[in-house]
């Protein structure tokens, strides 16, 4: 049985294979949890990428801010020296 076949198993298919009711229930619940985990991991990956993009943007903003501040302070120093 392949992974995809396992993930597509239904309680009816398990019953046809003479799997007991308790075991069927546990298997179906485990398959459902695996499906939920897969979507959760995809969501977490999307969030991780957004965070990394925002961190890069914040770092870029910090660099721009420092450059502007240095330029402004340099101008202030020149005005004071010339003034």
mmCIF file of the N, C-alpha and C atoms, coordinates in Angstrom:
data_MODEL
# 
_entry.id   MODEL 
# 
loop_
_atom_site.group_PDB 
_atom_site.id 
_atom_site.type_symbol 
_atom_site.label_atom_id 
_atom_site.label_alt_id 
_atom_site.label_comp_id 
_atom_site.label_asym_id 
_atom_site.label_entity_id 
_atom_site.label_seq_id 
_atom_site.pdbx_PDB_ins_code 
_atom_site.Cartn_x 
_atom_site.Cartn_y 
_atom_site.Cartn_z 
_atom_site.occupancy 
_atom_site.B_iso_or_equiv 
_atom_site.pdbx_formal_charge 
_atom_site.auth_seq_id 
_atom_site.auth_comp_id 
_atom_site.auth_asym_id 
_atom_site.auth_atom_id 
_atom_site.pdbx_PDB_model_num 
ATOM 1   N N  . UNK A 1 1  ? 0.848   -1.181 0.000  1.00 0.00 ? 1  UNK A N  1 
ATOM 2   C CA . UNK A 1 1  ? 0.000   0.000  0.000  1.00 0.00 ? 1  UNK A CA 1 
ATOM 3   C C  . UNK A 1 1  ? 0.890   1.240  0.000  1.00 0.00 ? 1  UNK A C  1 
ATOM 4   N N  . UNK A 1 2  ? 0.576   2.180  -0.883 1.00 0.00 ? 2  UNK A N  1 
ATOM 5   C CA . UNK A 1 2  ? 1.350   3.412  -0.960 1.00 0.00 ? 2  UNK A CA 1 
ATOM 6   C C  . UNK A 1 2  ? 0.832   4.412  0.075  1.00 0.00 ? 2  UNK A C  1 
ATOM 7   N N  . UNK A 1 3  ? 1.601   5.466  0.261  1.00 0.00 ? 3  UNK A N  1 
ATOM 8   C CA . UNK A 1 3  ? 1.196   6.525  1.196  1.00 0.00 ? 3  UNK A CA 1 
ATOM 9   C C  . UNK A 1 3  ? -0.131  7.139  0.762  1.00 0.00 ? 3  UNK A C  1 
ATOM 10  N N  . UNK A 1 4  ? -0.275  7.425  -0.530 1.00 0.00 ? 4  UNK A N  1 
ATOM 11  C CA . UNK A 1 4  ? -1.510  8.032  -1.029 1.00 0.00 ? 4  UNK A CA 1 
ATOM 12  C C  . UNK A 1 4  ? -2.707  7.106  -0.825 1.00 0.00 ? 4  UNK A C  1 
ATOM 13  N N  . UNK A 1 5  ? -2.505  5.821  -1.040 1.00 0.00 ? 5  UNK A N  1 
ATOM 14  C CA . UNK A 1 5  ? -3.583  4.864  -0.805 1.00 0.00 ? 5  UNK A CA 1 
ATOM 15  C C  . UNK A 1 5  ? -3.973  4.833  0.666  1.00 0.00 ? 5  UNK A C  1 
ATOM 16  N N  . UNK A 1 6  ? -2.973  4.865  1.544  1.00 0.00 ? 6  UNK A N  1 
ATOM 17  C CA . UNK A 1 6  ? -3.251  4.866  2.968  1.00 0.00 ? 6  UNK A CA 1 
ATOM 18  C C  . UNK A 1 6  ? -4.028  6.125  3.370  1.00 0.00 ? 6  UNK A C  1 
ATOM 19  N N  . UNK A 1 7  ? -3.613  7.274  2.829  1.00 0.00 ? 7  UNK A N  1 
ATOM 20  C CA . UNK A 1 7  ? -4.267  8.531  3.185  1.00 0.00 ? 7  UNK A CA 1 
ATOM 21  C C  . UNK A 1 7  ? -5.711  8.590  2.672  1.00 0.00 ? 7  UNK A C  1 
ATOM 22  N N  . UNK A 1 8  ? -6.041  7.764  1.675  1.00 0.00 ? 8  UNK A N  1 
ATOM 23  C CA . UNK A 1 8  ? -7.385  7.754  1.107  1.00 0.00 ? 8  UNK A CA 1 
ATOM 24  C C  . UNK A 1 8  ? -8.275  6.675  1.731  1.00 0.00 ? 8  UNK A C  1 
ATOM 25  N N  . UNK A 1 9  ? -7.747  5.913  2.681  1.00 0.00 ? 9  UNK A N  1 
ATOM 26  C CA . UNK A 1 9  ? -8.525  4.834  3.297  1.00 0.00 ? 9  UNK A CA 1 
ATOM 27  C C  . UNK A 1 9  ? -9.767  5.377  3.998  1.00 0.00 ? 9  UNK A C  1 
ATOM 28  N N  . UNK A 1 10 ? -10.840 4.620  3.882  1.00 0.00 ? 10 UNK A N  1 
ATOM 29  C CA . UNK A 1 10 ? -12.077 4.972  4.592  1.00 0.00 ? 10 UNK A CA 1 
ATOM 30  C C  . UNK A 1 10 ? -12.394 3.872  5.588  1.00 0.00 ? 10 UNK A C  1 
ATOM 31  N N  . UNK A 1 11 ? -13.294 4.180  6.486  1.00 0.00 ? 11 UNK A N  1 
ATOM 32  C CA . UNK A 1 11 ? -13.694 3.192  7.484  1.00 0.00 ? 11 UNK A CA 1 
ATOM 33  C C  . UNK A 1 11 ? -14.360 1.987  6.811  1.00 0.00 ? 11 UNK A C  1 
ATOM 34  N N  . UNK A 1 12 ? -15.090 2.251  5.727  1.00 0.00 ? 12 UNK A N  1 
ATOM 35  C CA . UNK A 1 12 ? -15.741 1.152  4.982  1.00 0.00 ? 12 UNK A CA 1 
ATOM 36  C C  . UNK A 1 12 ? -14.706 0.205  4.371  1.00 0.00 ? 12 UNK A C  1 
ATOM 37  N N  . UNK A 1 13 ? -13.650 0.758  3.823  1.00 0.00 ? 13 UNK A N  1 
ATOM 38  C CA . UNK A 1 13 ? -12.594 -0.086 3.240  1.00 0.00 ? 13 UNK A CA 1 
ATOM 39  C C  . UNK A 1 13 ? -11.930 -0.927 4.319  1.00 0.00 ? 13 UNK A C  1 
ATOM 40  N N  . UNK A 1 14 ? -11.705 -0.325 5.482  1.00 0.00 ? 14 UNK A N  1 
ATOM 41  C CA . UNK A 1 14 ? -11.084 -1.068 6.580  1.00 0.00 ? 14 UNK A CA 1 
ATOM 42  C C  . UNK A 1 14 ? -12.015 -2.170 7.073  1.00 0.00 ? 14 UNK A C  1 
ATOM 43  N N  . UNK A 1 15 ? -13.305 -1.871 7.116  1.00 0.00 ? 15 UNK A N  1 
ATOM 44  C CA . UNK A 1 15 ? -14.271 -2.880 7.541  1.00 0.00 ? 15 UNK A CA 1 
ATOM 45  C C  . UNK A 1 15 ? -14.274 -4.062 6.566  1.00 0.00 ? 15 UNK A C  1 
ATOM 46  N N  . UNK A 1 16 ? -14.162 -3.770 5.287  1.00 0.00 ? 16 UNK A N  1 
ATOM 47  C CA . UNK A 1 16 ? -14.110 -4.827 4.273  1.00 0.00 ? 16 UNK A CA 1 
ATOM 48  C C  . UNK A 1 16 ? -12.869 -5.697 4.434  1.00 0.00 ? 16 UNK A C  1 
ATOM 49  N N  . UNK A 1 17 ? -11.831 -5.147 5.044  1.00 0.00 ? 17 UNK A N  1 
ATOM 50  C CA . UNK A 1 17 ? -10.590 -5.902 5.296  1.00 0.00 ? 17 UNK A CA 1 
ATOM 51  C C  . UNK A 1 17 ? -10.638 -6.617 6.649  1.00 0.00 ? 17 UNK A C  1 
ATOM 52  N N  . UNK A 1 18 ? -11.824 -6.625 7.282  1.00 0.00 ? 18 UNK A N  1 
ATOM 53  C CA . UNK A 1 18 ? -12.051 -7.277 8.584  1.00 0.00 ? 18 UNK A CA 1 
ATOM 54  C C  . UNK A 1 18 ? -11.235 -6.656 9.724  1.00 0.00 ? 18 UNK A C  1 
ATOM 55  N N  . UNK A 1 19 ? -11.028 -5.344 9.643  1.00 0.00 ? 19 UNK A N  1 
ATOM 56  C CA . UNK A 1 19 ? -10.360 -4.623 10.729 1.00 0.00 ? 19 UNK A CA 1 
ATOM 57  C C  . UNK A 1 19 ? -11.414 -4.363 11.801 1.00 0.00 ? 19 UNK A C  1 
ATOM 58  N N  . UNK A 1 20 ? -11.045 -4.595 13.051 1.00 0.00 ? 20 UNK A N  1 
ATOM 59  C CA . UNK A 1 20 ? -12.020 -4.404 14.132 1.00 0.00 ? 20 UNK A CA 1 
ATOM 60  C C  . UNK A 1 20 ? -12.448 -2.952 14.228 1.00 0.00 ? 20 UNK A C  1 
ATOM 61  N N  . UNK A 1 21 ? -13.625 -2.731 14.837 1.00 0.00 ? 21 UNK A N  1 
ATOM 62  C CA . UNK A 1 21 ? -14.194 -1.390 14.912 1.00 0.00 ? 21 UNK A CA 1 
ATOM 63  C C  . UNK A 1 21 ? -13.262 -0.421 15.648 1.00 0.00 ? 21 UNK A C  1 
ATOM 64  N N  . UNK A 1 22 ? -12.686 -0.853 16.762 1.00 0.00 ? 22 UNK A N  1 
ATOM 65  C CA . UNK A 1 22 ? -11.779 0.009  17.536 1.00 0.00 ? 22 UNK A CA 1 
ATOM 66  C C  . UNK A 1 22 ? -10.540 0.389  16.746 1.00 0.00 ? 22 UNK A C  1 
ATOM 67  N N  . UNK A 1 23 ? -9.965  -0.597 16.064 1.00 0.00 ? 23 UNK A N  1 
ATOM 68  C CA . UNK A 1 23 ? -8.773  -0.345 15.255 1.00 0.00 ? 23 UNK A CA 1 
ATOM 69  C C  . UNK A 1 23 ? -9.110  0.569  14.071 1.00 0.00 ? 23 UNK A C  1 
ATOM 70  N N  . UNK A 1 24 ? -10.272 0.327  13.443 1.00 0.00 ? 24 UNK A N  1 
ATOM 71  C CA . UNK A 1 24 ? -10.699 1.199  12.327 1.00 0.00 ? 24 UNK A CA 1 
ATOM 72  C C  . UNK A 1 24 ? -10.793 2.635  12.782 1.00 0.00 ? 24 UNK A C  1 
ATOM 73  N N  . UNK A 1 25 ? -11.412 2.811  13.924 1.00 0.00 ? 25 UNK A N  1 
ATOM 74  C CA . UNK A 1 25 ? -11.588 4.163  14.452 1.00 0.00 ? 25 UNK A CA 1 
ATOM 75  C C  . UNK A 1 25 ? -10.231 4.836  14.685 1.00 0.00 ? 25 UNK A C  1 
ATOM 76  N N  . UNK A 1 26 ? -9.311  4.123  15.295 1.00 0.00 ? 26 UNK A N  1 
ATOM 77  C CA . UNK A 1 26 ? -7.979  4.684  15.557 1.00 0.00 ? 26 UNK A CA 1 
ATOM 78  C C  . UNK A 1 26 ? -7.241  5.006  14.260 1.00 0.00 ? 26 UNK A C  1 
ATOM 79  N N  . UNK A 1 27 ? -7.358  4.119  13.279 1.00 0.00 ? 27 UNK A N  1 
ATOM 80  C CA . UNK A 1 27 ? -6.676  4.349  11.994 1.00 0.00 ? 27 UNK A CA 1 
ATOM 81  C C  . UNK A 1 27 ? -7.243  5.581  11.299 1.00 0.00 ? 27 UNK A C  1 
ATOM 82  N N  . UNK A 1 28 ? -8.571  5.690  11.271 1.00 0.00 ? 28 UNK A N  1 
ATOM 83  C CA . UNK A 1 28 ? -9.209  6.839  10.614 1.00 0.00 ? 28 UNK A CA 1 
ATOM 84  C C  . UNK A 1 28 ? -8.827  8.143  11.314 1.00 0.00 ? 28 UNK A C  1 
ATOM 85  N N  . UNK A 1 29 ? -8.797  8.131  12.637 1.00 0.00 ? 29 UNK A N  1 
ATOM 86  C CA . UNK A 1 29 ? -8.389  9.330  13.387 1.00 0.00 ? 29 UNK A CA 1 
ATOM 87  C C  . UNK A 1 29 ? -6.934  9.682  13.086 1.00 0.00 ? 29 UNK A C  1 
ATOM 88  N N  . UNK A 1 30 ? -6.064  8.691  13.027 1.00 0.00 ? 30 UNK A N  1 
ATOM 89  C CA . UNK A 1 30 ? -4.643  8.946  12.725 1.00 0.00 ? 30 UNK A CA 1 
ATOM 90  C C  . UNK A 1 30 ? -4.467  9.523  11.327 1.00 0.00 ? 30 UNK A C  1 
ATOM 91  N N  . UNK A 1 31 ? -5.223  9.006  10.371 1.00 0.00 ? 31 UNK A N  1 
ATOM 92  C CA . UNK A 1 31 ? -5.142  9.532  8.999  1.00 0.00 ? 31 UNK A CA 1 
ATOM 93  C C  . UNK A 1 31 ? -5.619  10.981 8.966  1.00 0.00 ? 31 UNK A C  1 
ATOM 94  N N  . UNK A 1 32 ? -6.698  11.269 9.691  1.00 0.00 ? 32 UNK A N  1 
ATOM 95  C CA . UNK A 1 32 ? -7.207  12.644 9.746  1.00 0.00 ? 32 UNK A CA 1 
ATOM 96  C C  . UNK A 1 32 ? -6.167  13.588 10.356 1.00 0.00 ? 32 UNK A C  1 
ATOM 97  N N  . UNK A 1 33 ? -5.509  13.145 11.423 1.00 0.00 ? 33 UNK A N  1 
ATOM 98  C CA . UNK A 1 33 ? -4.464  13.964 12.050 1.00 0.00 ? 33 UNK A CA 1 
ATOM 99  C C  . UNK A 1 33 ? -3.303  14.211 11.097 1.00 0.00 ? 33 UNK A C  1 
ATOM 100 N N  . UNK A 1 34 ? -2.941  13.197 10.316 1.00 0.00 ? 34 UNK A N  1 
ATOM 101 C CA . UNK A 1 34 ? -1.872  13.380 9.328  1.00 0.00 ? 34 UNK A CA 1 
ATOM 102 C C  . UNK A 1 34 ? -2.264  14.413 8.278  1.00 0.00 ? 34 UNK A C  1 
ATOM 103 N N  . UNK A 1 35 ? -3.514  14.362 7.834  1.00 0.00 ? 35 UNK A N  1 
ATOM 104 C CA . UNK A 1 35 ? -3.986  15.346 6.852  1.00 0.00 ? 35 UNK A CA 1 
ATOM 105 C C  . UNK A 1 35 ? -3.955  16.759 7.439  1.00 0.00 ? 35 UNK A C  1 
ATOM 106 N N  . UNK A 1 36 ? -4.394  16.891 8.690  1.00 0.00 ? 36 UNK A N  1 
ATOM 107 C CA . UNK A 1 36 ? -4.377  18.206 9.353  1.00 0.00 ? 36 UNK A CA 1 
ATOM 108 C C  . UNK A 1 36 ? -2.944  18.689 9.547  1.00 0.00 ? 36 UNK A C  1 
ATOM 109 N N  . UNK A 1 37 ? -2.066  17.781 9.902  1.00 0.00 ? 37 UNK A N  1 
ATOM 110 C CA . UNK A 1 37 ? -0.656  18.144 10.119 1.00 0.00 ? 37 UNK A CA 1 
ATOM 111 C C  . UNK A 1 37 ? -0.034  18.669 8.844  1.00 0.00 ? 37 UNK A C  1 
ATOM 112 N N  . UNK A 1 38 ? -0.364  18.056 7.720  1.00 0.00 ? 38 UNK A N  1 
ATOM 113 C CA . UNK A 1 38 ? 0.186   18.494 6.441  1.00 0.00 ? 38 UNK A CA 1 
ATOM 114 C C  . UNK A 1 38 ? -0.236  19.935 6.142  1.00 0.00 ? 38 UNK A C  1 
ATOM 115 N N  . UNK A 1 39 ? -1.503  20.257 6.343  1.00 0.00 ? 39 UNK A N  1 
ATOM 116 C CA . UNK A 1 39 ? -1.952  21.630 6.082  1.00 0.00 ? 39 UNK A CA 1 
ATOM 117 C C  . UNK A 1 39 ? -1.365  22.595 7.108  1.00 0.00 ? 39 UNK A C  1 
ATOM 118 N N  . UNK A 1 40 ? -1.211  22.145 8.355  1.00 0.00 ? 40 UNK A N  1 
ATOM 119 C CA . UNK A 1 40 ? -0.597  22.992 9.378  1.00 0.00 ? 40 UNK A CA 1 
ATOM 120 C C  . UNK A 1 40 ? 0.852   23.312 9.018  1.00 0.00 ? 40 UNK A C  1 
ATOM 121 N N  . UNK A 1 41 ? 1.598   22.304 8.564  1.00 0.00 ? 41 UNK A N  1 
ATOM 122 C CA . UNK A 1 41 ? 2.998   22.533 8.183  1.00 0.00 ? 41 UNK A CA 1 
ATOM 123 C C  . UNK A 1 41 ? 3.099   23.495 7.001  1.00 0.00 ? 41 UNK A C  1 
ATOM 124 N N  . UNK A 1 42 ? 2.183   23.388 6.051  1.00 0.00 ? 42 UNK A N  1 
ATOM 125 C CA . UNK A 1 42 ? 2.183   24.319 4.920  1.00 0.00 ? 42 UNK A CA 1 
ATOM 126 C C  . UNK A 1 42 ? 1.904   25.741 5.395  1.00 0.00 ? 42 UNK A C  1 
ATOM 127 N N  . UNK A 1 43 ? 0.959   25.886 6.319  1.00 0.00 ? 43 UNK A N  1 
ATOM 128 C CA . UNK A 1 43 ? 0.644   27.213 6.866  1.00 0.00 ? 43 UNK A CA 1 
ATOM 129 C C  . UNK A 1 43 ? 1.839   27.793 7.617  1.00 0.00 ? 43 UNK A C  1 
ATOM 130 N N  . UNK A 1 44 ? 2.492   26.966 8.407  1.00 0.00 ? 44 UNK A N  1 
ATOM 131 C CA . UNK A 1 44 ? 3.666   27.425 9.154  1.00 0.00 ? 44 UNK A CA 1 
ATOM 132 C C  . UNK A 1 44 ? 4.787   27.852 8.213  1.00 0.00 ? 44 UNK A C  1 
ATOM 133 N N  . UNK A 1 45 ? 4.944   27.138 7.121  1.00 0.00 ? 45 UNK A N  1 
ATOM 134 C CA . UNK A 1 45 ? 5.974   27.509 6.141  1.00 0.00 ? 45 UNK A CA 1 
ATOM 135 C C  . UNK A 1 45 ? 5.649   28.866 5.522  1.00 0.00 ? 45 UNK A C  1 
ATOM 136 N N  . UNK A 1 46 ? 4.357   29.116 5.218  1.00 0.00 ? 46 UNK A N  1 
ATOM 137 C CA . UNK A 1 46 ? 3.970   30.420 4.673  1.00 0.00 ? 46 UNK A CA 1 
ATOM 138 C C  . UNK A 1 46 ? 4.268   31.537 5.676  1.00 0.00 ? 46 UNK A C  1 
ATOM 139 N N  . UNK A 1 47 ? 3.960   31.297 6.942  1.00 0.00 ? 47 UNK A N  1 
ATOM 140 C CA . UNK A 1 47 ? 4.220   32.289 7.987  1.00 0.00 ? 47 UNK A CA 1 
ATOM 141 C C  . UNK A 1 47 ? 5.718   32.536 8.114  1.00 0.00 ? 47 UNK A C  1 
ATOM 142 N N  . UNK A 1 48 ? 6.505   31.468 8.080  1.00 0.00 ? 48 UNK A N  1 
ATOM 143 C CA . UNK A 1 48 ? 7.971   31.604 8.189  1.00 0.00 ? 48 UNK A CA 1 
ATOM 144 C C  . UNK A 1 48 ? 8.513   32.466 7.050  1.00 0.00 ? 48 UNK A C  1 
ATOM 145 N N  . UNK A 1 49 ? 8.011   32.232 5.832  1.00 0.00 ? 49 UNK A N  1 
ATOM 146 C CA . UNK A 1 49 ? 8.476   33.028 4.687  1.00 0.00 ? 49 UNK A CA 1 
ATOM 147 C C  . UNK A 1 49 ? 8.096   34.497 4.840  1.00 0.00 ? 49 UNK A C  1 
ATOM 148 N N  . UNK A 1 50 ? 6.876   34.757 5.317  1.00 0.00 ? 50 UNK A N  1 
ATOM 149 C CA . UNK A 1 50 ? 6.453   36.146 5.530  1.00 0.00 ? 50 UNK A CA 1 
ATOM 150 C C  . UNK A 1 50 ? 7.329   36.835 6.570  1.00 0.00 ? 50 UNK A C  1 
ATOM 151 N N  . UNK A 1 51 ? 7.634   36.115 7.630  1.00 0.00 ? 51 UNK A N  1 
ATOM 152 C CA . UNK A 1 51 ? 8.489   36.690 8.678  1.00 0.00 ? 51 UNK A CA 1 
ATOM 153 C C  . UNK A 1 51 ? 9.865   37.014 8.113  1.00 0.00 ? 51 UNK A C  1 
ATOM 154 N N  . UNK A 1 52 ? 10.438  36.095 7.351  1.00 0.00 ? 52 UNK A N  1 
ATOM 155 C CA . UNK A 1 52 ? 11.762  36.343 6.766  1.00 0.00 ? 52 UNK A CA 1 
ATOM 156 C C  . UNK A 1 52 ? 11.736  37.547 5.829  1.00 0.00 ? 52 UNK A C  1 
ATOM 157 N N  . UNK A 1 53 ? 10.674  37.674 5.030  1.00 0.00 ? 53 UNK A N  1 
ATOM 158 C CA . UNK A 1 53 ? 10.560  38.823 4.129  1.00 0.00 ? 53 UNK A CA 1 
ATOM 159 C C  . UNK A 1 53 ? 10.469  40.118 4.928  1.00 0.00 ? 53 UNK A C  1 
ATOM 160 N N  . UNK A 1 54 ? 9.683   40.100 6.009  1.00 0.00 ? 54 UNK A N  1 
ATOM 161 C CA . UNK A 1 54 ? 9.533   41.302 6.827  1.00 0.00 ? 54 UNK A CA 1 
ATOM 162 C C  . UNK A 1 54 ? 10.827  41.654 7.545  1.00 0.00 ? 54 UNK A C  1 
ATOM 163 N N  . UNK A 1 55 ? 11.568  40.641 7.980  1.00 0.00 ? 55 UNK A N  1 
ATOM 164 C CA . UNK A 1 55 ? 12.847  40.902 8.643  1.00 0.00 ? 55 UNK A CA 1 
ATOM 165 C C  . UNK A 1 55 ? 13.800  41.586 7.654  1.00 0.00 ? 55 UNK A C  1 
ATOM 166 N N  . UNK A 1 56 ? 13.797  41.110 6.423  1.00 0.00 ? 56 UNK A N  1 
ATOM 167 C CA . UNK A 1 56 ? 14.648  41.750 5.414  1.00 0.00 ? 56 UNK A CA 1 
ATOM 168 C C  . UNK A 1 56 ? 14.218  43.192 5.197  1.00 0.00 ? 56 UNK A C  1 
ATOM 169 N N  . UNK A 1 57 ? 12.902  43.433 5.142  1.00 0.00 ? 57 UNK A N  1 
ATOM 170 C CA . UNK A 1 57 ? 12.394  44.796 4.964  1.00 0.00 ? 57 UNK A CA 1 
ATOM 171 C C  . UNK A 1 57 ? 12.785  45.685 6.141  1.00 0.00 ? 57 UNK A C  1 
ATOM 172 N N  . UNK A 1 58 ? 12.685  45.151 7.354  1.00 0.00 ? 58 UNK A N  1 
ATOM 173 C CA . UNK A 1 58 ? 13.043  45.928 8.544  1.00 0.00 ? 58 UNK A CA 1 
ATOM 174 C C  . UNK A 1 58 ? 14.527  46.249 8.529  1.00 0.00 ? 58 UNK A C  1 
ATOM 175 N N  . UNK A 1 59 ? 15.347  45.268 8.161  1.00 0.00 ? 59 UNK A N  1 
ATOM 176 C CA . UNK A 1 59 ? 16.792  45.516 8.086  1.00 0.00 ? 59 UNK A CA 1 
ATOM 177 C C  . UNK A 1 59 ? 17.092  46.575 7.037  1.00 0.00 ? 59 UNK A C  1 
ATOM 178 N N  . UNK A 1 60 ? 16.424  46.500 5.903  1.00 0.00 ? 60 UNK A N  1 
ATOM 179 C CA . UNK A 1 60 ? 16.623  47.498 4.853  1.00 0.00 ? 60 UNK A CA 1 
ATOM 180 C C  . UNK A 1 60 ? 16.198  48.869 5.362  1.00 0.00 ? 60 UNK A C  1 
ATOM 181 N N  . UNK A 1 61 ? 15.060  48.947 6.043  1.00 0.00 ? 61 UNK A N  1 
ATOM 182 C CA . UNK A 1 61 ? 14.603  50.217 6.596  1.00 0.00 ? 61 UNK A CA 1 
ATOM 183 C C  . UNK A 1 61 ? 15.622  50.763 7.590  1.00 0.00 ? 61 UNK A C  1 
ATOM 184 N N  . UNK A 1 62 ? 16.177  49.869 8.427  1.00 0.00 ? 62 UNK A N  1 
ATOM 185 C CA . UNK A 1 62 ? 17.180  50.298 9.401  1.00 0.00 ? 62 UNK A CA 1 
ATOM 186 C C  . UNK A 1 62 ? 18.408  50.871 8.714  1.00 0.00 ? 62 UNK A C  1 
ATOM 187 N N  . UNK A 1 63 ? 18.839  50.265 7.625  1.00 0.00 ? 63 UNK A N  1 
ATOM 188 C CA . UNK A 1 63 ? 19.992  50.771 6.869  1.00 0.00 ? 63 UNK A CA 1 
ATOM 189 C C  . UNK A 1 63 ? 19.693  52.151 6.289  1.00 0.00 ? 63 UNK A C  1 
ATOM 190 N N  . UNK A 1 64 ? 18.509  52.311 5.707  1.00 0.00 ? 64 UNK A N  1 
ATOM 191 C CA . UNK A 1 64 ? 18.115  53.601 5.122  1.00 0.00 ? 64 UNK A CA 1 
ATOM 192 C C  . UNK A 1 64 ? 18.050  54.661 6.220  1.00 0.00 ? 64 UNK A C  1 
ATOM 193 N N  . UNK A 1 65 ? 17.443  54.297 7.359  1.00 0.00 ? 65 UNK A N  1 
ATOM 194 C CA . UNK A 1 65 ? 17.335  55.240 8.469  1.00 0.00 ? 65 UNK A CA 1 
ATOM 195 C C  . UNK A 1 65 ? 18.720  55.699 8.938  1.00 0.00 ? 65 UNK A C  1 
ATOM 196 N N  . UNK A 1 66 ? 19.642  54.757 9.092  1.00 0.00 ? 66 UNK A N  1 
ATOM 197 C CA . UNK A 1 66 ? 20.996  55.118 9.543  1.00 0.00 ? 66 UNK A CA 1 
ATOM 198 C C  . UNK A 1 66 ? 21.681  56.047 8.544  1.00 0.00 ? 66 UNK A C  1 
ATOM 199 N N  . UNK A 1 67 ? 21.512  55.768 7.259  1.00 0.00 ? 67 UNK A N  1 
ATOM 200 C CA . UNK A 1 67 ? 22.122  56.611 6.237  1.00 0.00 ? 67 UNK A CA 1 
ATOM 201 C C  . UNK A 1 67 ? 21.532  58.020 6.257  1.00 0.00 ? 67 UNK A C  1 
ATOM 202 N N  . UNK A 1 68 ? 20.220  58.110 6.381  1.00 0.00 ? 68 UNK A N  1 
ATOM 203 C CA . UNK A 1 68 ? 19.584  59.431 6.452  1.00 0.00 ? 68 UNK A CA 1 
ATOM 204 C C  . UNK A 1 68 ? 20.029  60.186 7.703  1.00 0.00 ? 68 UNK A C  1 
ATOM 205 N N  . UNK A 1 69 ? 20.099  59.481 8.817  1.00 0.00 ? 69 UNK A N  1 
ATOM 206 C CA . UNK A 1 69 ? 20.512  60.112 10.074 1.00 0.00 ? 69 UNK A CA 1 
ATOM 207 C C  . UNK A 1 69 ? 21.952  60.637 9.972  1.00 0.00 ? 69 UNK A C  1 
ATOM 208 N N  . UNK A 1 70 ? 22.827  59.812 9.393  1.00 0.00 ? 70 UNK A N  1 
ATOM 209 C CA . UNK A 1 70 ? 24.214  60.254 9.236  1.00 0.00 ? 70 UNK A CA 1 
ATOM 210 C C  . UNK A 1 70 ? 24.309  61.467 8.319  1.00 0.00 ? 70 UNK A C  1 
ATOM 211 N N  . UNK A 1 71 ? 23.513  61.442 7.240  1.00 0.00 ? 71 UNK A N  1 
ATOM 212 C CA . UNK A 1 71 ? 23.511  62.586 6.324  1.00 0.00 ? 71 UNK A CA 1 
ATOM 213 C C  . UNK A 1 71 ? 23.035  63.832 7.042  1.00 0.00 ? 71 UNK A C  1 
ATOM 214 N N  . UNK A 1 72 ? 21.970  63.696 7.810  1.00 0.00 ? 72 UNK A N  1 
ATOM 215 C CA . UNK A 1 72 ? 21.415  64.835 8.538  1.00 0.00 ? 72 UNK A CA 1 
ATOM 216 C C  . UNK A 1 72 ? 22.423  65.370 9.558  1.00 0.00 ? 72 UNK A C  1 
ATOM 217 N N  . UNK A 1 73 ? 23.044  64.460 10.312 1.00 0.00 ? 73 UNK A N  1 
ATOM 218 C CA . UNK A 1 73 ? 24.022  64.885 11.312 1.00 0.00 ? 73 UNK A CA 1 
ATOM 219 C C  . UNK A 1 73 ? 25.233  65.536 10.653 1.00 0.00 ? 73 UNK A C  1 
ATOM 220 N N  . UNK A 1 74 ? 25.634  65.021 9.500  1.00 0.00 ? 74 UNK A N  1 
ATOM 221 C CA . UNK A 1 74 ? 26.755  65.618 8.776  1.00 0.00 ? 74 UNK A CA 1 
ATOM 222 C C  . UNK A 1 74 ? 26.428  67.045 8.365  1.00 0.00 ? 74 UNK A C  1 
ATOM 223 N N  . UNK A 1 75 ? 25.205  67.249 7.868  1.00 0.00 ? 75 UNK A N  1 
ATOM 224 C CA . UNK A 1 75 ? 24.765  68.596 7.491  1.00 0.00 ? 75 UNK A CA 1 
ATOM 225 C C  . UNK A 1 75 ? 24.759  69.520 8.693  1.00 0.00 ? 75 UNK A C  1 
ATOM 226 N N  . UNK A 1 76 ? 24.298  69.022 9.842  1.00 0.00 ? 76 UNK A N  1 
ATOM 227 C CA . UNK A 1 76 ? 24.262  69.831 11.061 1.00 0.00 ? 76 UNK A CA 1 
ATOM 228 C C  . UNK A 1 76 ? 25.672  70.236 11.474 1.00 0.00 ? 76 UNK A C  1 
ATOM 229 N N  . UNK A 1 77 ? 26.618  69.307 11.378 1.00 0.00 ? 77 UNK A N  1 
ATOM 230 C CA . UNK A 1 77 ? 28.004  69.596 11.741 1.00 0.00 ? 77 UNK A CA 1 
ATOM 231 C C  . UNK A 1 77 ? 28.589  70.656 10.791 1.00 0.00 ? 77 UNK A C  1 
ATOM 232 N N  . UNK A 1 78 ? 28.295  70.543 9.511  1.00 0.00 ? 78 UNK A N  1 
ATOM 233 C CA . UNK A 1 78 ? 28.799  71.519 8.542  1.00 0.00 ? 78 UNK A CA 1 
ATOM 234 C C  . UNK A 1 78 ? 28.215  72.899 8.820  1.00 0.00 ? 78 UNK A C  1 
ATOM 235 N N  . UNK A 1 79 ? 26.930  72.953 9.155  1.00 0.00 ? 79 UNK A N  1 
ATOM 236 C CA . UNK A 1 79 ? 26.300  74.251 9.466  1.00 0.00 ? 79 UNK A CA 1 
ATOM 237 C C  . UNK A 1 79 ? 26.919  74.872 10.709 1.00 0.00 ? 79 UNK A C  1 
ATOM 238 N N  . UNK A 1 80 ? 27.200  74.055 11.705 1.00 0.00 ? 80 UNK A N  1 
ATOM 239 C CA . UNK A 1 80 ? 27.781  74.577 12.934 1.00 0.00 ? 80 UNK A CA 1 
ATOM 240 C C  . UNK A 1 80 ? 29.220  75.065 12.685 1.00 0.00 ? 80 UNK A C  1 
ATOM 241 N N  . UNK A 1 81 ? 29.967  74.315 11.863 1.00 0.00 ? 81 UNK A N  1 
ATOM 242 C CA . UNK A 1 81 ? 31.327  74.726 11.568 1.00 0.00 ? 81 UNK A CA 1 
ATOM 243 C C  . UNK A 1 81 ? 31.352  76.025 10.746 1.00 0.00 ? 81 UNK A C  1 
ATOM 244 N N  . UNK A 1 82 ? 30.432  76.145 9.800  1.00 0.00 ? 82 UNK A N  1 
ATOM 245 C CA . UNK A 1 82 ? 30.383  77.317 8.952  1.00 0.00 ? 82 UNK A CA 1 
ATOM 246 C C  . UNK A 1 82 ? 29.680  78.482 9.620  1.00 0.00 ? 82 UNK A C  1 
ATOM 247 N N  . UNK A 1 83 ? 28.856  78.182 10.624 1.00 0.00 ? 83 UNK A N  1 
ATOM 248 C CA . UNK A 1 83 ? 28.034  79.194 11.228 1.00 0.00 ? 83 UNK A CA 1 
ATOM 249 C C  . UNK A 1 83 ? 28.756  79.988 12.217 1.00 0.00 ? 83 UNK A C  1 
# 
